[in-house]
Amino acid sequence: MYIYPDNLKSKAVLWLWQLRDIGVIGIGLLLSVFALAQLRFLPPIVITALYAFLTIRFDDTSILDFIKYACAFFFTKQQVYEWGYTKYE
């Protein structure tokens, strides 16, 4: 008997990141180290570190997803409120 996580529907995760994010972070770090060593250019490594921080996942939600949901709730999506009077008998 084999037990698969989430009935084979969950995404592959390594430590706190999805495997796609690990690949992007790895390539970003490689390019950032080359830019830092050859050009003394610091912004690529800062951007890579920021991306690594924002894509940390807890319970299938990343920090970036949480920020997107918060911006949508507070700024970009209209909230609908229904007011009404209910007469209790």
For each residue, the residues with C-beta under 8 A, 3 or more apart:
1:
2:
3:
4: 7 8
5: 8 10
6: 9 10
7: 4
8: 4 5
9: 6
10: 5 6 13 60
11: 18 19
12: 18 19
13: 10 16 17 18 19 57
14: 17 18 19 22
15:
16: 13 56 57 58
17: 13 14 21 22 25 52 55 56 57
18: 11 12 13 14 21 22 55 57
19: 11 12 13 14 22 23
20: 23 24
21: 17 18 24 25 51 52 55
22: 14 17 18 19 25 26
23: 19 20 26 27
24: 20 21 27 28 51
25: 17 21 22 28 29 48 51 52 55
26: 22 23 29 30
27: 23 24 30 31
28: 24 25 31 32 44 47 48 51
29: 25 26 32 33 45 48
30: 26 27 33 34
31: 27 28 34 35 44
32: 28 29 35 36 44 45 47 48
33: 29 30 36 37 45
34: 30 31 37 38
35: 31 32 38 39 41 44 45
36: 32 33 39 40 41 42 44 45
37: 33 34
38: 34 35
39: 35 36
40: 36
41: 35 36 44
42: 36 45 46
43: 46 47
44: 28 31 32 35 36 41 47 48
45: 29 32 33 35 36 42 48 49
46: 42 43 49 50
47: 28 32 43 44 50 51
48: 25 28 29 32 44 45 51 52
49: 45 46 52 53
50: 46 47 53 54
51: 21 24 25 28 47 48 54 55
52: 17 21 25 48 49 55 56
53: 49 50 56 63
54: 50 51 62 63 64 67
55: 17 18 21 25 51 52 62 63 64
56: 16 17 52 53 62 63
57: 13 16 17 18 60 61 62
58: 16 61 62
59:
60: 10 57
61: 57 58 65 66
62: 54 55 56 57 58 65 66
63: 53 54 55 56 66 67
64: 54 55 67 68
65: 61 62 68 69
66: 61 62 63 69 70
67: 54 63 64 70 71
68: 64 65 71 72
69: 65 66 72 73
70: 66 67 73 74
71: 67 68 74 75 76
72: 68 69 75 76 77
73: 69 70 77 79
74: 70 71
75: 71 72
76: 71 72
77: 72 73
78:
79: 73
80:
81:
82:
83:
84:
85:
86:
87:
88:
89:
